[in-house]
Amino acid sequence: MTQSPTPHCGLVAVVGAPNAGKSTLVNALVGQKVAIVSPKAQTTRVRLMGIAIEGETQLLLVDTPGIFDPKRRFDRAMVTAAWEGAEGADAIAFVVDAKSGLPEKVTVIAERLASRKEPKLLILNKVDLADKPRLLTHAERLNALLPFDETFFVSATTGDGIAELKTALTKRMPEGPWHFPADQVSDASERMLAAEVTREQIFLQLHAELPYASAVETEQYIERPDGSVELHQQILVERDTQRAIVLGKGGSRIKEIGARARAELSRVMGVPVHLYLHVKVKPGWDDDRTLNNDMGLDWVD
Protein backbone atom coordinates (compact mmCIF):
# COMPACT_ATOMS: atom_id res chain seq x y z
CA MET A 1 0.00 0.00 0.00
CA THR A 2 1.36 3.41 -0.99
CA GLN A 3 1.87 5.73 1.94
CA SER A 4 0.10 9.09 1.55
CA PRO A 5 2.35 12.20 1.53
CA THR A 6 2.87 13.91 4.86
CA PRO A 7 1.09 17.28 5.14
CA HIS A 8 3.03 20.42 5.98
CA CYS A 9 1.71 23.75 7.21
CA GLY A 10 3.46 26.95 8.25
CA LEU A 11 3.23 30.68 8.74
CA VAL A 12 4.94 33.21 6.48
CA ALA A 13 5.02 36.84 7.66
CA VAL A 14 5.06 39.24 4.71
CA VAL A 15 6.60 42.51 5.93
CA GLY A 16 8.05 45.65 4.41
CA ALA A 17 7.70 49.39 3.98
CA PRO A 18 4.43 50.88 2.70
CA ASN A 19 3.70 50.34 -1.00
CA ALA A 20 6.30 47.60 -1.44
CA GLY A 21 3.67 45.37 -3.06
CA LYS A 22 3.04 43.02 -0.14
CA SER A 23 -0.69 42.60 -0.79
CA THR A 24 -0.15 42.05 -4.52
CA LEU A 25 2.47 39.42 -3.66
CA VAL A 26 0.12 37.60 -1.27
CA ASN A 27 -2.61 37.60 -3.93
CA ALA A 28 -0.16 36.22 -6.49
CA LEU A 29 0.97 33.41 -4.18
CA VAL A 30 -2.63 32.49 -3.29
CA GLY A 31 -3.66 32.63 -6.92
CA GLN A 32 -6.59 34.98 -6.39
CA LYS A 33 -7.47 38.22 -4.68
CA VAL A 34 -7.60 38.05 -0.88
CA ALA A 35 -6.09 41.45 -0.02
CA ILE A 36 -7.02 44.87 -1.38
CA VAL A 37 -4.51 46.72 -3.51
CA SER A 38 -4.06 50.36 -4.51
CA PRO A 39 -1.14 52.54 -5.59
CA LYS A 40 -1.37 54.38 -2.25
CA ALA A 41 0.91 53.56 0.65
CA GLN A 42 -0.66 52.13 3.81
CA THR A 43 -3.62 50.60 1.97
CA THR A 44 -3.38 47.54 4.21
CA ARG A 45 -4.38 48.40 7.79
CA VAL A 46 -4.79 45.06 9.54
CA ARG A 47 -3.17 41.64 9.52
CA LEU A 48 -4.87 39.58 6.85
CA MET A 49 -4.01 35.97 6.12
CA GLY A 50 -3.94 34.55 2.62
CA ILE A 51 -3.95 30.76 2.37
CA ALA A 52 -2.00 29.12 -0.45
CA ILE A 53 -1.60 25.47 -1.37
CA GLU A 54 1.46 23.90 -2.95
CA GLY A 55 1.31 20.11 -3.18
CA GLU A 56 0.82 18.78 0.35
CA THR A 57 1.82 22.09 1.95
CA GLN A 58 -0.46 24.85 3.18
CA LEU A 59 1.15 28.29 3.35
CA LEU A 60 -0.41 30.76 5.77
CA LEU A 61 0.64 34.15 4.38
CA VAL A 62 0.17 37.03 6.80
CA ASP A 63 -0.16 40.25 4.82
CA THR A 64 0.86 42.95 7.29
CA PRO A 65 0.44 46.72 7.16
CA GLY A 66 3.44 48.63 5.87
CA ILE A 67 5.97 49.55 8.54
CA PHE A 68 6.49 53.30 8.83
CA ASP A 69 7.12 56.01 11.41
CA PRO A 70 3.78 56.27 13.25
CA LYS A 71 2.37 59.61 14.36
CA ARG A 72 -1.21 58.88 15.49
CA ARG A 73 -2.55 56.18 17.82
CA PHE A 74 -4.17 54.57 14.77
CA ASP A 75 -0.80 54.56 12.97
CA ARG A 76 0.90 53.00 16.00
CA ALA A 77 -1.74 50.26 16.02
CA MET A 78 -1.02 49.53 12.35
CA VAL A 79 2.74 49.29 12.90
CA THR A 80 2.22 47.13 16.00
CA ALA A 81 0.02 44.83 13.92
CA ALA A 82 2.79 44.54 11.33
CA TRP A 83 5.48 43.48 13.82
CA GLU A 84 3.10 41.17 15.68
CA GLY A 85 2.32 39.49 12.38
CA ALA A 86 5.91 38.25 12.32
CA GLU A 87 5.76 36.67 15.78
CA GLY A 88 6.25 32.92 15.66
CA ALA A 89 6.50 32.81 11.87
CA ASP A 90 8.21 29.89 10.18
CA ALA A 91 9.68 32.35 7.69
CA ILE A 92 9.72 36.12 7.20
CA ALA A 93 9.41 37.46 3.66
CA PHE A 94 10.86 40.98 3.55
CA VAL A 95 9.38 42.68 0.49
CA VAL A 96 11.25 45.63 -1.02
CA ASP A 97 10.14 47.88 -3.88
CA ALA A 98 13.07 47.32 -6.24
CA LYS A 99 12.25 50.30 -8.45
CA SER A 100 12.38 52.80 -5.58
CA GLY A 101 15.91 52.03 -4.43
CA LEU A 102 16.79 51.67 -0.75
CA PRO A 103 15.44 54.61 1.26
CA GLU A 104 16.12 54.82 4.98
CA LYS A 105 12.73 53.32 5.87
CA VAL A 106 13.82 50.08 4.15
CA THR A 107 17.24 49.83 5.78
CA VAL A 108 15.72 50.56 9.21
CA ILE A 109 13.38 47.58 8.84
CA ALA A 110 16.25 45.36 7.69
CA GLU A 111 18.31 46.35 10.73
CA ARG A 112 15.42 45.54 13.05
CA LEU A 113 14.84 42.19 11.36
CA ALA A 114 18.48 41.27 11.98
CA SER A 115 17.72 40.55 15.64
CA ARG A 116 14.98 38.05 14.80
CA LYS A 117 15.70 34.34 14.74
CA GLU A 118 13.17 33.29 12.09
CA PRO A 119 14.47 32.38 8.61
CA LYS A 120 14.38 35.52 6.48
CA LEU A 121 13.91 35.77 2.72
CA LEU A 122 14.57 38.97 0.77
CA ILE A 123 12.00 39.61 -1.95
CA LEU A 124 12.95 42.34 -4.40
CA ASN A 125 9.60 43.10 -6.00
CA LYS A 126 8.55 45.11 -9.09
CA VAL A 127 11.59 43.96 -11.06
CA ASP A 128 9.60 44.59 -14.26
CA LEU A 129 9.77 48.31 -13.45
CA ALA A 130 13.20 48.46 -11.82
CA ASP A 131 16.54 49.57 -13.19
CA LYS A 132 18.01 46.12 -13.92
CA PRO A 133 21.71 46.95 -13.29
CA ARG A 134 20.82 48.22 -9.80
CA LEU A 135 18.98 45.07 -8.70
CA LEU A 136 22.12 43.19 -7.70
CA THR A 137 23.43 46.29 -5.95
CA HIS A 138 20.24 46.51 -3.87
CA ALA A 139 20.50 42.82 -3.01
CA GLU A 140 24.14 43.12 -2.00
CA ARG A 141 23.53 46.19 0.19
CA LEU A 142 20.62 44.58 2.03
CA ASN A 143 22.44 41.29 2.51
CA ALA A 144 25.35 43.25 3.97
CA LEU A 145 22.97 44.69 6.58
CA LEU A 146 21.30 41.35 7.18
CA PRO A 147 22.46 38.06 5.66
CA PHE A 148 19.20 36.68 4.25
CA ASP A 149 18.70 32.94 3.89
CA GLU A 150 17.61 33.44 0.28
CA THR A 151 17.07 36.34 -2.12
CA PHE A 152 14.42 36.46 -4.85
CA PHE A 153 13.74 38.84 -7.73
CA VAL A 154 10.03 38.88 -8.57
CA SER A 155 7.19 40.85 -10.05
CA ALA A 156 3.99 40.19 -8.17
CA THR A 157 2.09 41.98 -10.94
CA THR A 158 3.39 39.98 -13.91
CA GLY A 159 4.02 36.75 -12.00
CA ASP A 160 7.74 36.61 -12.76
CA GLY A 161 9.57 34.58 -10.11
CA ILE A 162 6.41 33.80 -8.11
CA ALA A 163 6.48 30.03 -8.75
CA GLU A 164 10.10 29.79 -7.61
CA LEU A 165 9.38 31.84 -4.48
CA LYS A 166 6.34 29.71 -3.63
CA THR A 167 8.40 26.53 -3.98
CA ALA A 168 11.13 27.92 -1.72
CA LEU A 169 8.61 28.93 0.95
CA THR A 170 6.96 25.51 0.74
CA LYS A 171 10.26 23.75 1.47
CA ARG A 172 10.64 25.72 4.70
CA MET A 173 7.26 24.82 6.20
CA PRO A 174 7.21 22.30 9.06
CA GLU A 175 5.40 19.00 9.04
CA GLY A 176 1.90 19.20 10.47
CA PRO A 177 -1.81 19.18 9.65
CA TRP A 178 -3.42 21.92 7.59
CA HIS A 179 -5.12 24.64 9.64
CA PHE A 180 -7.82 25.47 7.07
CA PRO A 181 -9.93 23.58 4.52
CA ALA A 182 -8.35 23.22 1.09
CA ASP A 183 -10.86 25.58 -0.54
CA GLN A 184 -10.41 28.45 1.94
CA VAL A 185 -8.20 31.27 0.69
CA SER A 186 -8.36 33.79 3.55
CA ASP A 187 -9.08 34.06 7.26
CA ALA A 188 -10.98 37.33 6.80
CA SER A 189 -14.65 37.31 7.74
CA GLU A 190 -17.09 38.11 4.96
CA ARG A 191 -17.96 41.36 6.74
CA MET A 192 -14.32 42.42 6.85
CA LEU A 193 -13.73 41.42 3.24
CA ALA A 194 -16.75 43.43 2.14
CA ALA A 195 -15.57 46.52 4.03
CA GLU A 196 -12.06 46.18 2.59
CA VAL A 197 -13.31 45.95 -1.01
CA THR A 198 -15.36 49.12 -0.60
CA ARG A 199 -12.41 50.89 1.02
CA GLU A 200 -10.25 49.84 -1.92
CA GLN A 201 -12.62 51.60 -4.30
CA ILE A 202 -12.52 54.74 -2.16
CA PHE A 203 -8.72 54.71 -2.39
CA LEU A 204 -8.73 54.08 -6.14
CA GLN A 205 -11.34 56.68 -7.06
CA LEU A 206 -10.62 59.55 -4.70
CA HIS A 207 -6.84 59.53 -5.13
CA ALA A 208 -5.32 62.37 -3.09
CA GLU A 209 -8.66 63.95 -2.23
CA LEU A 210 -9.24 61.78 0.83
CA PRO A 211 -5.92 60.34 2.05
CA TYR A 212 -6.33 57.95 4.99
CA ALA A 213 -9.27 59.99 6.31
CA SER A 214 -11.92 57.32 5.85
CA ALA A 215 -12.96 53.93 7.14
CA VAL A 216 -15.69 51.48 6.16
CA GLU A 217 -17.94 49.52 8.51
CA THR A 218 -20.20 46.68 7.39
CA GLU A 219 -23.29 47.22 9.53
CA GLN A 220 -25.44 44.44 8.09
CA TYR A 221 -24.59 41.30 6.15
CA ILE A 222 -27.75 39.50 5.04
CA GLU A 223 -27.92 36.31 3.00
CA ARG A 224 -31.12 36.43 0.95
CA PRO A 225 -33.19 33.32 0.16
CA ASP A 226 -32.21 33.57 -3.54
CA GLY A 227 -28.53 33.13 -2.64
CA SER A 228 -27.56 36.76 -3.09
CA VAL A 229 -26.05 38.92 -0.34
CA GLU A 230 -27.36 42.25 0.94
CA LEU A 231 -24.77 44.58 2.47
CA HIS A 232 -25.28 47.81 4.37
CA GLN A 233 -22.11 49.79 4.95
CA GLN A 234 -21.22 53.18 6.33
CA ILE A 235 -18.23 55.18 5.20
CA LEU A 236 -16.74 57.15 8.08
CA VAL A 237 -15.05 60.49 7.47
CA GLU A 238 -13.81 63.18 9.86
CA ARG A 239 -15.33 66.36 8.38
CA ASP A 240 -18.32 67.60 6.39
CA THR A 241 -16.01 68.64 3.55
CA GLN A 242 -14.79 65.05 3.28
CA ARG A 243 -18.37 63.78 3.22
CA ALA A 244 -19.04 66.07 0.26
CA ILE A 245 -16.01 64.64 -1.54
CA VAL A 246 -17.21 61.06 -1.07
CA LEU A 247 -20.75 61.89 -2.18
CA GLY A 248 -19.69 63.89 -5.23
CA LYS A 249 -21.91 66.21 -7.23
CA GLY A 250 -25.48 64.96 -7.04
CA GLY A 251 -24.25 61.76 -5.37
CA SER A 252 -22.31 60.75 -8.48
CA ARG A 253 -19.12 59.74 -6.69
CA ILE A 254 -20.68 57.43 -4.11
CA LYS A 255 -22.78 55.81 -6.85
CA GLU A 256 -19.62 55.02 -8.78
CA ILE A 257 -17.86 53.73 -5.66
CA GLY A 258 -20.85 51.53 -4.91
CA ALA A 259 -21.14 50.22 -8.47
CA ARG A 260 -17.50 49.21 -8.69
CA ALA A 261 -17.40 47.77 -5.17
CA ARG A 262 -20.58 45.79 -5.89
CA ALA A 263 -19.10 44.33 -9.09
CA GLU A 264 -15.86 43.38 -7.32
CA LEU A 265 -17.68 41.84 -4.36
CA SER A 266 -19.91 39.81 -6.69
CA ARG A 267 -16.81 38.52 -8.45
CA VAL A 268 -14.94 37.69 -5.23
CA MET A 269 -17.92 36.14 -3.44
CA GLY A 270 -19.33 34.36 -6.47
CA VAL A 271 -22.89 35.54 -5.79
CA PRO A 272 -24.94 38.65 -6.66
CA VAL A 273 -24.41 41.46 -4.15
CA HIS A 274 -26.81 44.27 -3.22
CA LEU A 275 -24.74 47.08 -1.70
CA TYR A 276 -26.13 50.06 0.19
CA LEU A 277 -23.69 52.81 1.20
CA HIS A 278 -24.08 55.91 3.34
CA VAL A 279 -21.53 58.42 4.58
CA LYS A 280 -21.25 59.44 8.22
CA VAL A 281 -19.17 62.25 9.68
CA LYS A 282 -17.42 60.93 12.78
CA PRO A 283 -14.59 63.15 14.01
CA GLY A 284 -11.77 61.14 15.58
CA TRP A 285 -12.96 57.78 14.21
CA ASP A 286 -9.31 56.68 14.10
CA ASP A 287 -9.06 57.20 17.87
CA ASP A 288 -12.10 55.07 18.65
CA ARG A 289 -11.20 51.95 20.64
CA THR A 290 -14.27 49.96 19.52
CA LEU A 291 -13.77 50.78 15.86
CA ASN A 292 -10.06 49.90 16.06
CA ASN A 293 -10.98 46.55 17.60
CA ASP A 294 -13.68 45.93 14.98
CA MET A 295 -11.07 46.52 12.28
CA GLY A 296 -8.78 43.94 13.89
CA LEU A 297 -6.33 46.44 15.39
CA ASP A 298 -5.20 46.30 19.00
CA TRP A 299 -5.64 49.46 21.08
CA VAL A 300 -2.22 51.10 21.51
CA ASP A 301 -1.68 53.67 24.25
Sequence and secondary structure as in RCSB ss.txt:
>XXXX:A:sequence
MTQSPTPHCGLVAVVGAPNAGKSTLVNALVGQKVAIVSPKAQTTRVRLMGIAIEGETQLLLVDTPGIFDPKRRFD
RAMVTAAWEGAEGADAIAFVVDAKSGLPEKVTVIAERLASRKEPKLLILNKVDLADKPRLLTHAERLNALLPFDE
TFFVSATTGDGIAELKTALTKRMPEGPWHFPADQVSDASERMLAAEVTREQIFLQLHAELPYASAVETEQYIERP
DGSVELHQQILVERDTQRAIVLGKGGSRIKEIGARARAELSRVMGVPVHLYLHVKVKPGWDDDRTLNNDMGLDWV
D
>XXXX:A:secstr
       EEEEEEEEESTTSSHHHHHHHHHTS  S   SSTT   S EEEEEEETTEEEEEEE        SHHH
HHHHHHHHHTTTT SEEEEEEEGGG   HHHHHHHHHHTT  S EEEEEE TTTS HHHHHHHHHHHHHHS  SE
EEE  TTT TTHHHHHHHHHHTS B   SS TT  B   HHHHHHHHHHHHHHHHHGGGSTT EEEEEEEEEE T
TS EEEEEEEEESSHHHHHHHH GGGHHHHHHHHHHHHHHHHHHSS EEEEEEEEE TTGGG HHHHHHTT    
 
